[in-house]
Amino acid sequence: MEYRHILVAVELSDDTKVLIDRATFFADKLDAGISFVYIDGTHGEIYPELVDIQANDGDLPINQDAVNHLKEFEAYAKHPIKHIFVGTGDLNDKLKNTISQNNVDLLMCGHHHDFWHKLISHSKQIIDTSPIDILVVPME
């Protein structure tokens, strides 16, 4: 399979750099584009759609600190980032439309091996609903 657009599900922690490194490695080898997606799940479903912060200077569904963190990840990537999608609520509910509307063909996410993530795994939910290939990267 030939991957042309990689979507990386990021969180606002330094662990995300592992995912970014992996995505840029594949993107460089495959001549593929990279986009990020970040969902703030702390406030529930406030905005029904994802917003691309690169194309929207208006009201965003996340706070400025989160935007700044995502911009730092963009600079860290050392690879052009096509889109930085942000939203609120549940990532699984929003992925299918975002994937189809943006011709994404590989989804990357991280999976922590600690106690809490064994109880509540967002990766498992994504795996159960994703319409495209997924690369799950173990996070220490």
Phi and psi restraints in degrees (value plus and minus 20) as a CYANA .aco file:
   2 GLU   PHI    -126.9   -86.9
   2 GLU   PSI      97.9   137.9
   3 TYR   PHI    -113.6   -73.6
   3 TYR   PSI     110.5   150.5
   4 ARG   PHI    -134.7   -94.7
   4 ARG   PSI     -43.2    -3.2
   5 HIS   PHI    -164.7  -124.7
   5 HIS   PSI      96.0   136.0
   6 ILE   PHI    -123.6   -83.6
   6 ILE   PSI     106.9   146.9
   7 LEU   PHI    -125.3   -85.3
   7 LEU   PSI     103.4   143.4
   8 VAL   PHI    -128.1   -88.1
   8 VAL   PSI      98.5   138.5
   9 ALA   PHI    -101.1   -61.1
   9 ALA   PSI      90.3   130.3
  10 VAL   PHI    -126.3   -86.3
  10 VAL   PSI     137.8   177.8
  11 GLU   PHI    -144.7  -104.7
  11 GLU   PSI     145.0   185.0
  12 LEU   PHI    -108.8   -68.8
  12 LEU   PSI      41.3    81.3
  13 SER   PHI    -161.6  -121.6
  13 SER   PSI     142.9   182.9
  14 ASP   PHI     -85.7   -45.7
  14 ASP   PSI     -38.8     1.2
  15 ASP   PHI     -77.8   -37.8
  15 ASP   PSI     -47.8    -7.8
  16 THR   PHI     -80.4   -40.4
  16 THR   PSI     -46.0    -6.0
  17 LYS   PHI     -81.8   -41.8
  17 LYS   PSI     -49.5    -9.5
  18 VAL   PHI     -82.4   -42.4
  18 VAL   PSI     -64.1   -24.1
  19 LEU   PHI     -85.5   -45.5
  19 LEU   PSI     -62.3   -22.3
  20 ILE   PHI     -83.4   -43.4
  20 ILE   PSI     -62.9   -22.9
  21 ASP   PHI     -79.1   -39.1
  21 ASP   PSI     -64.6   -24.6
  22 ARG   PHI     -85.8   -45.8
  22 ARG   PSI     -62.7   -22.7
  23 ALA   PHI     -84.8   -44.8
  23 ALA   PSI     -63.0   -23.0
  24 THR   PHI     -87.8   -47.8
  24 THR   PSI     -54.3   -14.3
  25 PHE   PHI     -79.0   -39.0
  25 PHE   PSI     -71.3   -31.3
  26 PHE   PHI     -86.3   -46.3
  26 PHE   PSI     -62.5   -22.5
  27 ALA   PHI     -81.9   -41.9
  27 ALA   PSI     -60.5   -20.5
  28 ASP   PHI     -85.1   -45.1
  28 ASP   PSI     -62.3   -22.3
  29 LYS   PHI     -89.6   -49.6
  29 LYS   PSI     -55.4   -15.4
  30 LEU   PHI    -121.0   -81.0
  30 LEU   PSI     -21.4    18.6
  31 ASP   PHI      34.5    74.5
  31 ASP   PSI      29.5    69.5
  32 ALA   PHI    -129.0   -89.0
  32 ALA   PSI     139.8   179.8
  33 GLY   PHI    -109.5   -69.5
  33 GLY   PSI     139.9   179.9
  34 ILE   PHI    -147.0  -107.0
  34 ILE   PSI     118.0   158.0
  35 SER   PHI    -151.0  -111.0
  35 SER   PSI     135.3   175.3
  36 PHE   PHI    -129.2   -89.2
  36 PHE   PSI     132.5   172.5
  37 VAL   PHI    -154.8  -114.8
  37 VAL   PSI     113.1   153.1
  38 TYR   PHI    -154.1  -114.1
  38 TYR   PSI     109.4   149.4
  39 ILE   PHI    -138.6   -98.6
  39 ILE   PSI     105.5   145.5
  40 ASP   PHI    -109.0   -69.0
  40 ASP   PSI      85.4   125.4
  41 GLY   PHI    -110.8   -70.8
  41 GLY   PSI     -15.7    24.3
  42 THR   PHI     -97.4   -57.4
  42 THR   PSI     -40.1    -0.1
  43 HIS   PHI    -133.7   -93.7
  43 HIS   PSI     -10.7    29.3
  44 GLY   PHI      54.5    94.5
  44 GLY   PSI    -181.8  -141.8
  45 GLU   PHI    -106.8   -66.8
  45 GLU   PSI      72.3   112.3
  46 ILE   PHI    -113.6   -73.6
  46 ILE   PSI     -63.4   -23.4
  47 TYR   PHI    -135.7   -95.7
  47 TYR   PSI     108.7   148.7
  48 PRO   PHI     -94.3   -54.3
  48 PRO   PSI     -41.8    -1.8
  49 GLU   PHI    -136.5   -96.5
  49 GLU   PSI     141.4   181.4
  50 LEU   PHI    -103.4   -63.4
  50 LEU   PSI     127.5   167.5
  51 VAL   PHI    -139.0   -99.0
  51 VAL   PSI     115.7   155.7
  52 ASP   PHI    -108.7   -68.7
  52 ASP   PSI      91.2   131.2
  53 ILE   PHI     -90.0   -50.0
  53 ILE   PSI     -35.9     4.1
  54 GLN   PHI     -97.1   -57.1
  54 GLN   PSI     -42.5    -2.5
  55 ALA   PHI    -129.5   -89.5
  55 ALA   PSI     -17.0    23.0
  56 ASN   PHI    -157.7  -117.7
  56 ASN   PSI      97.1   137.1
  57 ASP   PHI    -118.2   -78.2
  57 ASP   PSI     -23.4    16.6
  58 GLY   PHI    -101.7   -61.7
  58 GLY   PSI    -167.3  -127.3
  59 ASP   PHI     -84.6   -44.6
  59 ASP   PSI     109.1   149.1
  60 LEU   PHI    -134.8   -94.8
  60 LEU   PSI     130.3   170.3
  61 PRO   PHI     -98.2   -58.2
  61 PRO   PSI     -16.3    23.7
  62 ILE   PHI    -148.9  -108.9
  62 ILE   PSI     143.1   183.1
  63 ASN   PHI     -99.7   -59.7
  63 ASN   PSI     147.0   187.0
  64 GLN   PHI     -84.3   -44.3
  64 GLN   PSI     -53.2   -13.2
  65 ASP   PHI     -81.1   -41.1
  65 ASP   PSI     -61.9   -21.9
  66 ALA   PHI     -85.2   -45.2
  66 ALA   PSI     -62.0   -22.0
  67 VAL   PHI     -80.1   -40.1
  67 VAL   PSI     -65.4   -25.4
  68 ASN   PHI     -80.6   -40.6
  68 ASN   PSI     -61.2   -21.2
  69 HIS   PHI     -82.8   -42.8
  69 HIS   PSI     -63.5   -23.5
  70 LEU   PHI     -85.7   -45.7
  70 LEU   PSI     -56.4   -16.4
  71 LYS   PHI     -86.3   -46.3
  71 LYS   PSI     -55.0   -15.0
  72 GLU   PHI     -84.0   -44.0
  72 GLU   PSI     -60.1   -20.1
  73 PHE   PHI     -83.8   -43.8
  73 PHE   PSI     -59.3   -19.3
  74 GLU   PHI     -80.3   -40.3
  74 GLU   PSI     -65.1   -25.1
  75 ALA   PHI     -86.3   -46.3
  75 ALA   PSI     -57.6   -17.6
  76 TYR   PHI     -83.6   -43.6
  76 TYR   PSI     -52.7   -12.7
  77 ALA   PHI     -80.4   -40.4
  77 ALA   PSI     -51.0   -11.0
  78 LYS   PHI      34.0    74.0
  78 LYS   PSI      10.5    50.5
  79 HIS   PHI    -169.4  -129.4
  79 HIS   PSI     118.5   158.5
  80 PRO   PHI     -77.5   -37.5
  80 PRO   PSI     113.3   153.3
  81 ILE   PHI    -123.5   -83.5
  81 ILE   PSI     100.1   140.1
  82 LYS   PHI     -89.8   -49.8
  82 LYS   PSI     -67.6   -27.6
  83 HIS   PHI    -162.4  -122.4
  83 HIS   PSI     129.4   169.4
  84 ILE   PHI    -145.2  -105.2
  84 ILE   PSI      78.0   118.0
  85 PHE   PHI    -106.3   -66.3
  85 PHE   PSI     114.4   154.4
  86 VAL   PHI    -152.5  -112.5
  86 VAL   PSI     134.7   174.7
  87 GLY   PHI    -191.6  -151.6
  87 GLY   PSI    -192.3  -152.3
  88 THR   PHI    -147.0  -107.0
  88 THR   PSI     143.1   183.1
  89 GLY   PHI      77.8   117.8
  89 GLY   PSI    -154.1  -114.1
  90 ASP   PHI    -129.9   -89.9
  90 ASP   PSI     103.2   143.2
  91 LEU   PHI     -77.9   -37.9
  91 LEU   PSI     -61.8   -21.8
  92 ASN   PHI     -77.1   -37.1
  92 ASN   PSI     -56.6   -16.6
  93 ASP   PHI     -86.7   -46.7
  93 ASP   PSI     -45.5    -5.5
  94 LYS   PHI    -123.2   -83.2
  94 LYS   PSI     -37.5     2.5
  95 LEU   PHI     -83.6   -43.6
  95 LEU   PSI     -64.7   -24.7
  96 LYS   PHI     -77.4   -37.4
  96 LYS   PSI     -68.5   -28.5
  97 ASN   PHI     -86.1   -46.1
  97 ASN   PSI     -62.7   -22.7
  98 THR   PHI     -82.9   -42.9
  98 THR   PSI     -61.3   -21.3
  99 ILE   PHI     -83.5   -43.5
  99 ILE   PSI     -68.1   -28.1
 100 SER   PHI     -90.9   -50.9
 100 SER   PSI     -59.1   -19.1
 101 GLN   PHI     -90.3   -50.3
 101 GLN   PSI     -41.9    -1.9
 102 ASN   PHI    -136.5   -96.5
 102 ASN   PSI      -7.1    32.9
 103 ASN   PHI      32.1    72.1
 103 ASN   PSI      23.4    63.4
 104 VAL   PHI     -98.7   -58.7
 104 VAL   PSI     117.0   157.0
 105 ASP   PHI    -147.1  -107.1
 105 ASP   PSI     -19.9    20.1
 106 LEU   PHI    -165.4  -125.4
 106 LEU   PSI     108.7   148.7
 107 LEU   PHI    -129.3   -89.3
 107 LEU   PSI     110.2   150.2
 108 MET   PHI    -135.2   -95.2
 108 MET   PSI     115.4   155.4
 109 CYS   PHI    -165.2  -125.2
 109 CYS   PSI     142.5   182.5
 110 GLY   PHI    -123.1   -83.1
 110 GLY   PSI     139.1   179.1
 111 HIS   PHI    -158.7  -118.7
 111 HIS   PSI     100.5   140.5
 112 HIS   PHI    -104.4   -64.4
 112 HIS   PSI     127.8   167.8
 113 HIS   PHI    -124.5   -84.5
 113 HIS   PSI       5.6    45.6
 114 ASP   PHI    -113.3   -73.3
 114 ASP   PSI     156.4   196.4
 115 PHE   PHI     -78.1   -38.1
 115 PHE   PSI     -69.3   -29.3
 116 TRP   PHI     -85.6   -45.6
 116 TRP   PSI     -55.9   -15.9
 117 HIS   PHI     -96.0   -56.0
 117 HIS   PSI     -37.1     2.9
 118 LYS   PHI     -94.9   -54.9
 118 LYS   PSI     -50.8   -10.8
 119 LEU   PHI     -97.8   -57.8
 119 LEU   PSI     -62.1   -22.1
 120 ILE   PHI    -147.0  -107.0
 120 ILE   PSI      78.2   118.2
 121 SER   PHI    -127.1   -87.1
 121 SER   PSI      92.3   132.3
 122 HIS   PHI     -91.9   -51.9
 122 HIS   PSI     -49.9    -9.9
 123 SER   PHI     -81.7   -41.7
 123 SER   PSI     -62.6   -22.6
 124 LYS   PHI     -81.7   -41.7
 124 LYS   PSI     -61.1   -21.1
 125 GLN   PHI     -83.1   -43.1
 125 GLN   PSI     -61.1   -21.1
 126 ILE   PHI     -84.7   -44.7
 126 ILE   PSI     -64.2   -24.2
 127 ILE   PHI     -79.1   -39.1
 127 ILE   PSI     -60.2   -20.2
 128 ASP   PHI     -88.5   -48.5
 128 ASP   PSI     -41.6    -1.6
 129 THR   PHI    -139.3   -99.3
 129 THR   PSI     -28.8    11.2
 130 SER   PHI     -89.9   -49.9
 130 SER   PSI     113.9   153.9
 131 PRO   PHI    -106.9   -66.9
 131 PRO   PSI     -19.6    20.4
 132 ILE   PHI    -150.9  -110.9
 132 ILE   PSI     154.9   194.9
 133 ASP   PHI     -83.4   -43.4
 133 ASP   PSI     127.9   167.9
 134 ILE   PHI    -149.4  -109.4
 134 ILE   PSI     118.1   158.1
 135 LEU   PHI    -133.5   -93.5
 135 LEU   PSI      94.1   134.1
 136 VAL   PHI    -119.5   -79.5
 136 VAL   PSI     100.5   140.5
 137 VAL   PHI    -122.9   -82.9
 137 VAL   PSI     104.8   144.8
 138 PRO   PHI     -86.9   -46.9
 138 PRO   PSI     115.4   155.4
 139 MET   PHI    -134.6   -94.6
 139 MET   PSI     108.2   148.2
